[in-house]
């Protein structure tokens, strides 16, 4: 009986401890004047980050080939992800080789939208990297709308429809996002971005077949990658067809009051008027944009005008070139051409 009583006392003690554990976090939060919810829901942050351009118009040195296209390698806290795959089948493959970058251990790809200058390298990269690693580039994140039909007089104008079948035949998988999603701790895809401001950041005059019918193709699937760091948000765009201010506004909704440490990629401002560029730059001030690598379709004059309007130093706002990079804590490494 004594042994049984002892066991009962131990059992009761364990139960009491278990029920009291939830109060520990509450007491800790009260001691620090911090709400429990804010402790439990604090967004993850990325502490080590490097973004390297693998496809854009300019070449910053004797290494690499330029093209009308975009691709960037994102390396964040041990994760490696490729955003877009360039305009020609071999450009990113060759540029990565020239820059001594091995893509065979990159499993995930983000395609920002359906246009050929962002998706054309996918199959060659997948097939070549599979020779070393069967899971290389085997998962592609896309946003809702990328597979919508784009009817044109000559036939279907969305090559992603055919590319989907070809890619899946290799064992690859598409993940289609209808809204923002965290793809690894601290790294968020916007998914389709709400168009709060009337930024007309696309050149196409084509149509897209949506659930609501055949409408103007404003590239509804356009998405960006947002990286949450202790220094602020790093936003990587392909073409920014949703409008960079719409993109930053949406990102702020996910991460209130966070400054923007860097904007990297294409902003599709090469055709913008001076008034549009001034409006864009003035809005960017509200987000405290500290660094800008304007690549691909941003436009050279657009980068310079935004840099001047934001009063950024030369080293903090550059025209991106193949091999240009941004390193968290260091800033922009532009390459010789942009220095």
C-alpha positions in Angstrom: 0.0 0.0 0.0 2.9 2.4 0.8 4.3 1.8 -2.7 0.9 2.4 -4.3 0.4 5.6 -2.3 3.8 6.8 -3.4 3.0 6.1 -7.0 -0.3 8.0 -6.7 1.5 11.0 -5.2 4.1 11.0 -8.1 1.2 10.6 -10.7 -0.7 13.6 -9.1 2.5 15.7 -9.0 3.2 15.0 -12.7 -0.4 16.0 -13.6 -0.1 19.2 -11.7 3.2 20.1 -13.4 1.7 19.3 -16.8 -1.3 21.6 -16.2 0.9 24.4 -15.0 3.3 24.4 -18.0 1.1 26.7 -20.2 1.4 29.4 -17.5 5.2 29.5 -17.9 5.0 31.3 -21.2 2.3 33.7 -19.9 4.4 34.5 -16.8 7.5 35.0 -19.1 5.5 37.3 -21.4 4.1 39.3 -18.5 7.6 39.7 -17.0 8.8 41.1 -20.4 5.6 43.1 -21.0 5.2 41.1 -24.3 1.9 39.6 -25.4 1.9 35.8 -25.6 0.5 35.9 -29.1 3.5 38.0 -30.3 5.9 35.5 -28.9 4.2 32.6 -30.6 3.5 34.3 -33.9 6.8 36.1 -34.5 7.7 35.6 -38.2 10.8 33.7 -38.9 13.8 35.7 -40.1 16.7 34.9 -42.5 20.1 35.8 -41.2 22.4 34.7 -44.1 21.4 35.8 -47.6 23.0 36.1 -51.0 21.2 36.8 -54.3 23.1 36.4 -57.6 21.9 37.4 -61.0 22.2 34.7 -63.6 20.3 36.3 -66.5 19.7 39.9 -67.4 20.5 42.2 -70.3 23.9 43.5 -69.2 27.2 41.6 -68.6 29.3 43.2 -65.8 32.6 41.6 -66.8 34.0 39.2 -69.4 32.1 36.4 -67.6 28.6 35.5 -68.8 26.1 36.3 -71.6 23.5 39.0 -71.5 19.9 38.5 -72.8 16.4 40.0 -72.5 15.5 37.8 -69.6 15.8 37.2 -65.9 17.1 34.6 -63.4 18.5 34.8 -59.9 19.9 32.3 -57.5 18.8 32.9 -53.9 20.9 31.4 -51.1 19.3 31.9 -47.7 20.2 30.1 -44.4 21.3 27.0 -46.2 18.3 27.0 -48.7 19.0 27.5 -52.4 16.3 28.4 -54.8 16.3 29.5 -58.4 13.9 32.4 -59.3 13.1 32.3 -63.1 15.2 30.6 -65.7 16.0 33.1 -68.4 15.0 33.6 -72.0 17.1 31.1 -74.0 17.5 27.4 -73.2 21.2 27.6 -72.3 21.8 31.1 -70.9 21.4 30.4 -67.2 23.2 27.0 -67.6 26.2 28.7 -69.3 26.3 31.7 -67.0 26.2 29.5 -63.9 29.1 27.5 -65.3 31.1 30.6 -66.0 30.4 32.0 -62.5 31.4 28.6 -61.0 28.0 28.1 -59.5 26.7 24.6 -59.2 22.9 24.3 -59.5 22.7 20.5 -59.1 21.7 20.8 -55.4 19.0 23.4 -56.1 15.7 21.5 -55.7 13.1 24.4 -55.9 12.4 26.9 -58.6 10.1 30.0 -58.5 8.6 31.1 -61.8 7.2 34.6 -61.4 4.9 34.5 -64.5 4.4 32.8 -67.8 6.5 34.9 -70.2 9.1 33.2 -72.3 12.0 35.3 -71.1 11.5 33.9 -67.6 10.7 30.2 -68.3 12.6 29.1 -71.4 15.6 27.7 -69.5 13.6 25.4 -67.2 13.7 22.2 -69.3 17.4 22.4 -70.2 18.4 23.1 -66.6 16.2 20.3 -65.3 17.6 17.7 -67.7 21.2 18.8 -67.3 21.1 18.9 -63.5 19.3 15.6 -63.3 22.4 13.9 -64.6 24.1 14.8 -61.3 21.0 14.8 -59.0 17.6 13.4 -60.0 15.9 15.8 -57.6 17.5 18.9 -59.0 15.0 21.6 -59.9 12.2 19.1 -59.4 9.7 21.4 -57.7 8.4 24.6 -59.3 6.4 27.2 -57.4 3.9 29.2 -59.6 0.9 31.4 -58.9 -2.7 30.9 -59.9 -3.2 32.0 -63.5 0.2 30.9 -65.0 -1.6 28.1 -66.9 -4.5 30.2 -68.1 -4.9 30.1 -71.9 -3.7 33.1 -73.9 -5.4 32.8 -77.2 -3.8 34.6 -80.1 -4.4 34.7 -83.9 -1.6 32.2 -84.4 -2.8 29.9 -81.7 -2.1 29.4 -78.0 0.3 32.1 -76.8 1.1 30.6 -73.4 4.0 28.2 -73.6 3.6 27.2 -70.0 0.7 24.9 -71.0 3.0 22.7 -73.1 5.9 23.2 -70.8 3.9 21.8 -67.9 3.4 18.4 -69.6 7.1 18.2 -70.7 8.3 19.1 -67.2 6.0 16.7 -65.4 7.2 13.9 -67.7 10.6 14.2 -66.1 9.1 13.6 -62.6 9.0 17.3 -61.8 6.1 18.9 -59.8 4.3 22.2 -60.0 3.0 23.8 -56.8 0.3 26.4 -57.7 -0.3 29.1 -55.1 -3.5 31.0 -54.8 -2.3 33.3 -52.1 0.9 34.2 -50.2 2.8 31.2 -48.7 5.9 30.6 -46.7 8.1 28.2 -48.7 10.8 27.9 -46.0 11.3 29.8 -42.8 11.5 33.6 -43.5 10.9 33.2 -47.3 7.5 34.1 -48.6 5.9 34.0 -52.1 3.3 36.7 -52.6 1.2 34.7 -54.9 -1.1 36.8 -57.1 -0.8 40.4 -55.9 -3.8 42.7 -55.4 -3.6 45.7 -57.7 -4.4 48.5 -55.3 -2.7 51.1 -57.5 -3.3 51.4 -61.2 0.3 50.6 -62.2 0.2 49.5 -65.9 3.5 47.6 -65.8 3.1 45.3 -68.7 3.4 45.7 -72.5 1.2 43.0 -73.7 -2.0 43.8 -75.6 -3.2 40.2 -75.5 -6.1 38.5 -73.8 -6.2 35.8 -71.1 -9.0 33.3 -70.5 -9.9 33.5 -66.8 -12.8 32.0 -64.8 -14.5 35.4 -65.3 -14.1 35.2 -69.1 -11.7 36.6 -71.7 -10.1 39.8 -70.4 -7.0 41.9 -70.9 -3.9 40.0 -69.9 -2.5 42.0 -67.1 -0.4 38.9 -66.1 -2.6 38.1 -63.0 -0.2 35.4 -61.8 2.7 37.8 -61.4 4.4 36.9 -58.1 7.5 38.0 -56.1 9.7 36.4 -53.5 9.9 38.3 -50.1 12.6 37.5 -47.6 12.3 38.6 -44.0 15.6 39.6 -42.5 16.6 41.5 -39.3 17.6 44.4 -41.5 14.3 44.5 -43.3 12.5 42.9 -46.3 14.4 41.8 -49.4 12.0 41.7 -52.4 12.9 39.9 -55.6 10.8 40.4 -58.7 10.9 38.9 -62.2 9.2 41.7 -64.1 7.1 43.3 -61.4 4.1 43.3 -63.7 1.8 43.7 -60.7 3.6 47.0 -60.1 6.4 47.4 -57.6 4.3 49.7 -55.3 1.5 47.1 -55.3 4.1 44.4 -54.5 5.6 46.4 -51.6 2.2 47.4 -50.3 1.1 43.7 -50.2 4.4 42.7 -48.5 3.9 45.4 -45.9 0.5 43.9 -45.1 2.2 40.6 -44.4 5.1 42.3 -42.5 3.7 45.5 -41.0 6.2 48.4 -40.3 9.2 46.5 -41.8 11.5 48.6 -43.9 12.6 47.3 -47.3 16.3 46.5 -47.2 16.5 45.7 -51.0 14.5 45.5 -54.2 16.1 43.2 -56.7 15.0 42.3 -60.2 12.9 43.6 -63.1 10.4 46.4 -62.4 9.2 46.9 -66.0 9.7 50.6 -65.9 11.8 51.0 -69.1 8.8 52.6 -70.9 7.6 54.6 -68.0 7.3 58.4 -68.3 9.2 60.8 -66.0 6.0 61.4 -64.1 5.4 57.7 -63.5 9.0 57.2 -62.4 8.7 60.1 -60.0 5.5 58.7 -58.6 7.1 55.3 -58.2 10.2 56.7 -56.4 8.1 58.8 -54.1 6.0 55.8 -53.1 9.2 53.8 -52.6 10.3 56.4 -50.0 7.4 55.3 -47.8 8.9 51.8 -47.7 12.4 53.1 -46.8 14.0 51.2 -49.7 17.7 51.1 -48.9 19.1 49.2 -51.9 18.0 48.7 -55.5 19.4 46.4 -58.2 17.3 47.3 -61.2 17.7 44.5 -63.7 16.1 43.1 -66.9 13.1 45.4 -67.8 13.6 48.0 -65.2 15.5 50.3 -67.6 18.8 52.1 -67.2 17.3 55.6 -67.1 14.6 54.4 -64.7 17.3 53.2 -62.2 19.2 56.5 -62.3 16.0 58.6 -61.9 14.8 56.5 -59.0 18.2 56.6 -57.4 18.3 60.3 -57.6 14.7 60.7 -56.3 15.4 58.4 -53.3 18.7 60.2 -52.6 20.5 56.8 -52.5 24.3 56.7 -52.8 25.7 55.3 -56.0 26.7 52.0 -54.4 23.1 51.4 -53.2 21.2 51.7 -56.5 22.7 50.0 -59.6 21.8 48.6 -62.9 22.0 44.8 -62.5 24.3 42.7 -64.6 25.1 39.0 -64.9 27.0 38.1 -61.7 25.8 41.1 -59.7 24.9 40.1 -56.2 23.4 41.4 -53.0 24.7 40.0 -49.7 22.9 40.7 -46.4 25.1 42.8 -44.2 27.4 43.8 -47.0 25.1 45.4 -49.6 25.4 45.3 -53.4 28.4 43.8 -55.3 27.6 45.2 -58.7 30.5 44.1 -60.9 33.0 46.3 -62.7 30.4 47.7 -65.2 28.1 49.2 -62.6 30.7 50.5 -60.1 
